[in-house]
Amino acid sequence: MKQQLTLAFLFTFFQSLTFGQLALHQKIDSLVQAKMKDNKIVGLSIGIVKDGNTFYTKGYGFTSVDSLFKVSDQTVFYTASITKVFTATALMQFVERGELKLSDKLTDHLPDFKMKDKRYQQITIEQLLTHSSGLPWEHKYKNSTNDSFALEQFVKDLRKEKLKFTPGQKCDGTTYSNVAYSILGLIIQRKSGMPYEEYIQKNILEPIQMTNSYLDFTQIKQELKAEPIILSGTSKEIQRFNLYGEVKDINPMIKYPTNALIKKESYGRTREHAPNTGLLSSATDLCSWMNELLIIYTDTSAQIESVVSNSTLHDMWALKHSIPNFKTSMGLCWWRYTDTEFGDYVFHVGREPGFSSVLLIFPKKKIGITILCNGMYADQFVWNELPVLLMGLINEEENKR
């Protein structure tokens, strides 16, 4: 009799859990559809992981303004700067193998590296990872070879540049450097003896079975490729939106009709940018990535063999730089945030003309969220508004238990 009561209780518990999950899925679905319409978004894909499992994945809209292909959770988007967390993870593999130290100077591993002022000799590996090296955000590089030599040539061309500040002097939103991650990519390339893209494929994507992720957009099937969407027009305001995104907390598309959206003709960047913006991925693959990281994070026994160890991941997510007057701080590549409602989380955002993306992980809650969109004009919605709304729904359901 006692066993029957126990089984009945368990059945009721799991049944209510299933109904609760279904209700939450429906709420998420309704929310996303309504917000997509409000923000005039063409295509968007969402992935949520929870307690070691993929909890929710779904695609919305279409791959382009003139496309018949619907977005699914398998649709591949440019992740843009989310690529950096993969580059940082690869770099930390060399640290684990004892092939370099975070305190090493950049020139210890690239002895031919030079810049216009001698302060470059002070740059450390950790400063490259934490955007505190003094390197510029971008470097104007013309006539890229767009091949396996592009990264070498790009870094060599930095001899024309000067640092923006003394290495280690500061770290905040103004010190962000795509250039630093191209340099890290070259270090990975030289130390491994293989192209950066091949190293990431063999040592990160394949072990986690991220089979729908690429560093070469020509490999993607047309029906699975999200196209970059921009605003049509030649005004300075529109050109600024298309190149840099909206800096205010409002989607500029609210001011324009939906037919103002067009497909951007060019796609992606040349190969010297692969380590900082080159990864293309899907919601399902990024869920695999988030699940793997959460497994590593909770593996205190250090028994699991994965892309990095438990201690390395904890170090990557630990505080490296506080940012004055902001709740955001810096880990090794990952940004950190303390939220009074949802708790601490680590994250990285991405944007590229025609795309915006975000990936957030709440380690203590064992929750991860990724959002991919083929419109940079919606970056504030993708980065800030939608994640908060999604976490609000998840928290609401959690509090019912």
C-alpha positions in Angstrom: 0.0 0.0 0.0 2.8 2.4 1.0 4.6 1.6 -2.4 1.4 2.4 -4.3 1.0 5.7 -2.5 4.6 6.6 -3.3 4.2 5.7 -7.0 0.9 7.7 -7.1 2.7 10.7 -5.5 5.6 10.5 -8.0 3.2 10.2 -11.0 1.2 13.2 -9.8 4.5 15.2 -9.2 5.9 14.4 -12.7 2.6 15.0 -14.4 2.3 18.4 -12.8 5.9 19.1 -13.7 5.1 18.2 -17.4 2.0 20.4 -17.4 4.0 23.2 -15.9 6.7 22.9 -18.5 4.1 22.9 -21.3 2.5 26.0 -19.9 5.9 27.7 -19.7 6.6 26.7 -23.3 3.3 28.2 -24.4 4.0 31.4 -22.5 7.5 31.7 -24.1 6.1 31.1 -27.5 3.4 33.7 -27.2 5.8 36.2 -25.7 8.4 35.8 -28.5 5.8 36.0 -31.3 4.3 39.2 -29.9 7.7 40.8 -29.3 9.0 39.9 -32.8 6.0 41.7 -34.3 6.6 44.7 -32.1 10.3 44.9 -33.1 9.7 44.0 -36.8 12.2 41.1 -36.6 12.5 38.9 -39.7 14.1 35.8 -38.2 15.0 34.7 -34.6 16.0 31.5 -32.9 16.0 30.7 -29.1 17.6 28.0 -27.0 17.2 27.5 -23.3 18.9 24.9 -21.1 17.9 24.0 -17.6 19.2 21.5 -15.1 21.5 19.7 -17.6 19.0 19.4 -20.4 17.8 21.4 -23.4 14.6 22.8 -22.1 13.4 24.9 -25.1 14.5 25.5 -28.7 12.5 27.1 -31.4 12.9 29.2 -34.5 10.6 32.1 -35.6 10.1 34.0 -38.8 12.1 33.5 -42.0 15.8 33.3 -43.0 15.4 36.5 -45.1 12.9 39.1 -46.1 12.3 37.4 -49.5 12.8 33.8 -48.3 10.4 30.9 -48.2 12.7 29.1 -45.7 11.4 29.3 -42.1 13.8 29.7 -39.2 14.1 26.6 -37.1 16.3 25.8 -34.1 18.8 24.3 -36.7 19.0 27.6 -38.6 22.6 28.9 -38.6 23.3 32.5 -37.7 26.4 34.6 -37.3 27.2 34.6 -33.6 29.6 37.5 -34.1 31.5 38.2 -30.9 30.2 35.1 -29.1 33.0 33.5 -31.1 35.4 35.0 -28.6 34.4 32.6 -25.8 35.4 29.7 -28.1 38.7 31.4 -28.9 39.3 32.0 -25.1 38.5 28.3 -24.4 40.9 27.1 -27.0 43.6 29.4 -25.6 43.0 28.0 -22.1 43.6 24.5 -23.4 47.2 25.5 -24.0 47.4 26.9 -20.5 46.2 23.6 -19.1 48.8 21.7 -21.1 51.5 24.0 -19.7 52.3 25.5 -23.1 51.8 29.1 -22.0 50.8 31.1 -18.9 48.4 34.0 -18.6 51.2 36.1 -17.2 53.3 35.5 -20.3 54.0 38.4 -22.5 52.5 38.4 -26.0 56.0 38.6 -27.5 56.9 35.4 -25.7 54.7 33.6 -28.2 54.8 36.0 -31.1 58.4 37.2 -31.0 58.1 39.0 -34.3 55.1 41.1 -33.1 55.7 44.8 -33.3 53.8 48.1 -33.0 54.7 51.8 -33.3 55.2 52.4 -29.6 57.3 50.2 -27.3 54.5 49.7 -24.7 53.3 46.7 -26.8 56.2 44.7 -25.1 54.2 44.9 -21.8 51.1 43.2 -23.2 50.3 39.9 -21.5 48.0 37.0 -22.6 45.6 37.8 -19.8 45.3 41.4 -20.9 44.4 40.2 -24.4 41.7 38.0 -22.9 40.3 40.8 -20.7 40.2 43.7 -23.1 42.8 45.5 -21.0 45.8 45.4 -23.4 45.5 48.9 -24.9 44.9 47.5 -28.4 42.3 49.3 -30.5 38.8 48.0 -31.1 39.4 47.5 -34.8 42.3 47.8 -37.3 41.6 49.0 -40.8 43.2 46.4 -43.0 42.9 46.5 -46.8 43.3 43.8 -49.4 42.9 40.8 -47.2 44.1 37.6 -48.8 41.1 35.8 -47.1 43.1 32.6 -46.8 45.2 30.7 -44.2 47.8 33.6 -44.4 45.3 36.3 -43.6 45.7 36.2 -39.9 49.5 36.4 -40.1 49.3 39.3 -42.5 46.7 41.2 -40.4 48.7 40.9 -37.2 51.9 42.0 -39.1 50.0 45.0 -40.3 49.5 46.2 -36.7 53.1 47.6 -36.9 51.3 50.8 -38.2 49.3 51.1 -35.0 49.8 52.7 -31.5 48.3 51.5 -28.3 45.3 53.5 -27.0 46.6 53.2 -23.4 49.3 51.5 -21.3 48.6 47.8 -21.0 46.7 46.9 -17.8 45.8 50.5 -17.1 42.0 50.0 -17.5 39.2 47.7 -18.5 35.7 48.9 -19.4 33.3 49.1 -22.4 35.6 51.6 -24.2 38.7 49.2 -24.1 37.0 46.4 -26.0 39.3 45.0 -28.7 38.5 42.7 -31.6 42.2 43.0 -32.6 43.2 41.3 -29.3 41.3 38.2 -30.3 42.7 38.1 -33.8 46.2 38.0 -32.0 45.0 35.2 -29.7 43.8 33.3 -32.8 47.3 33.7 -34.3 48.9 32.3 -31.1 46.5 29.3 -31.3 47.4 28.9 -34.9 51.2 29.0 -34.4 51.3 26.8 -31.3 49.0 24.1 -32.8 50.6 24.1 -36.2 47.2 24.2 -37.9 44.8 27.0 -39.1 42.8 28.6 -36.3 39.5 27.3 -37.8 40.8 23.7 -37.9 41.9 23.8 -34.3 38.5 25.1 -33.1 36.8 22.4 -35.2 38.9 19.5 -33.9 39.3 20.6 -30.3 36.0 22.2 -29.4 33.2 21.8 -31.9 33.7 18.1 -32.6 34.2 17.0 -29.0 30.9 18.7 -28.0 29.2 17.4 -31.2 28.4 20.8 -32.4 27.8 19.5 -35.9 25.8 22.5 -37.1 28.4 25.1 -36.3 30.9 26.5 -38.9 33.8 28.9 -39.4 33.2 28.9 -43.1 29.8 30.1 -44.3 30.2 28.5 -47.7 29.6 25.1 -46.0 26.1 25.9 -44.9 23.0 24.7 -46.8 21.0 27.6 -48.2 17.8 26.5 -46.4 19.6 26.6 -43.0 21.5 29.9 -43.5 20.0 33.0 -41.9 20.7 36.0 -44.2 21.8 39.4 -42.8 19.0 41.9 -42.7 19.6 45.7 -42.7 17.6 48.9 -43.2 17.4 50.3 -46.8 18.3 53.9 -47.4 21.4 56.1 -47.7 20.9 58.6 -44.9 23.6 58.9 -42.3 21.2 57.7 -39.6 20.5 54.5 -41.4 24.1 53.9 -42.4 25.0 54.3 -38.7 22.3 51.8 -37.7 23.6 49.3 -40.3 27.2 49.6 -39.3 27.1 50.0 -35.6 23.7 49.1 -34.3 21.5 51.3 -32.2 23.2 52.8 -29.2 19.9 53.9 -27.5 17.5 51.6 -25.7 15.1 51.6 -28.6 14.8 49.6 -31.8 15.2 52.0 -34.7 12.8 49.9 -36.8 9.9 51.3 -34.7 10.4 54.5 -36.7 10.4 52.7 -40.1 7.9 50.6 -42.1 8.6 46.8 -42.3 9.3 47.1 -46.1 12.4 49.3 -45.2 14.2 46.0 -44.4 16.4 44.5 -47.1 18.9 41.6 -47.4 22.5 42.8 -47.1 24.4 41.8 -50.2 27.7 40.9 -48.6 27.9 38.1 -46.1 30.5 37.6 -43.3 34.0 38.9 -42.8 37.4 37.9 -44.1 39.4 35.2 -42.3 41.6 37.5 -40.2 38.5 38.2 -38.2 37.6 34.5 -37.6 38.9 34.4 -34.0 36.8 37.4 -32.9 33.6 37.2 -35.0 33.7 34.2 -37.3 31.6 31.4 -35.7 28.2 30.5 -37.2 26.0 28.4 -35.1 22.4 27.3 -34.3 20.3 27.5 -31.2 20.6 23.7 -30.8 24.3 23.7 -31.0 24.7 26.6 -28.6 22.5 24.7 -26.2 25.0 21.8 -26.4 27.7 24.3 -25.6 25.9 25.7 -22.6 25.0 22.3 -21.3 28.6 21.2 -21.6 29.9 24.3 -19.7 27.3 23.8 -16.9 28.4 20.1 -16.6 32.0 21.2 -16.3 31.2 23.9 -13.8 29.4 21.5 -11.4 31.9 18.7 -11.8 33.8 19.3 -8.5 35.2 15.7 -8.7 37.1 16.7 -11.8 36.3 13.3 -13.3 34.8 14.6 -16.6 37.2 15.0 -19.5 36.0 17.9 -21.6 37.2 21.0 -23.5 38.5 22.5 -20.3 38.6 21.5 -16.6 36.4 22.5 -13.8 39.1 24.7 -12.3 39.8 26.4 -15.6 36.2 27.3 -16.2 35.8 28.6 -12.7 38.9 30.8 -13.3 37.4 32.0 -16.6 34.2 33.0 -14.9 35.9 34.6 -11.9 36.3 38.3 -11.4 39.4 39.8 -13.1 38.4 43.4 -13.5 35.7 45.5 -11.8 34.2 48.3 -13.9 33.5 51.5 -11.9 29.9 52.5 -11.6 28.6 49.4 -13.3 27.2 46.1 -12.2 29.1 44.5 -15.1 32.6 43.1 -14.5 35.1 41.2 -16.5 36.3 37.5 -16.3 38.6 35.9 -18.8 36.7 36.9 -22.0 33.3 36.4 -20.3 31.4 39.4 -18.9 29.9 39.0 -15.5 26.7 40.6 -14.0 25.0 40.6 -10.7 21.3 40.8 -10.9 19.2 41.3 -7.8 16.2 39.4 -9.2 17.9 36.5 -11.2 21.3 36.2 -9.5 24.8 36.2 -10.9 25.4 35.3 -14.5 28.1 35.3 -17.2 27.4 36.3 -20.7 28.7 37.5 -24.1 26.9 39.4 -26.8 27.5 39.7 -30.5 26.6 41.9 -33.3 27.6 42.2 -36.9 25.9 44.1 -39.7 22.8 42.1 -40.2 23.0 40.0 -37.0 22.7 40.2 -33.2 23.1 37.5 -30.6 23.5 36.8 -26.9 24.5 33.9 -24.7 23.9 34.0 -20.9 24.6 31.4 -18.3 23.3 31.4 -14.7 25.7 28.9 -13.1 24.0 28.6 -9.7 20.6 28.2 -11.3 21.9 25.8 -14.0 20.2 27.8 -16.7 21.4 29.1 -20.0 19.8 31.2 -22.7 20.9 32.0 -26.2 19.1 34.2 -28.8 20.1 34.6 -32.4 18.6 37.2 -34.7 19.3 38.3 -38.3 19.0 42.0 -37.6 21.5 44.2 -35.8 18.9 46.9 -35.6 17.3 44.7 -32.8 20.4 44.3 -30.7 19.1 46.0 -27.6 16.0 43.8 -27.7 18.1 40.7 -28.2 20.7 41.6 -25.6 18.6 43.1 -22.9 14.8 43.1 -23.2 14.1 39.5 -24.3 16.5 37.7 -21.9 14.9 39.6 -19.0 11.4 38.7 -20.1 12.4 35.0 -20.6 14.1 34.8 -17.2 11.0 36.4 -15.6 8.8 33.6 -17.0 11.2 30.9 -15.9 11.4 32.4 -12.4 7.7 32.7 -12.2 7.3 29.0 -13.0 10.1 28.1 -10.5 8.3 30.0 -7.7 5.2 27.9 -8.2 6.9 24.7 -7.1 
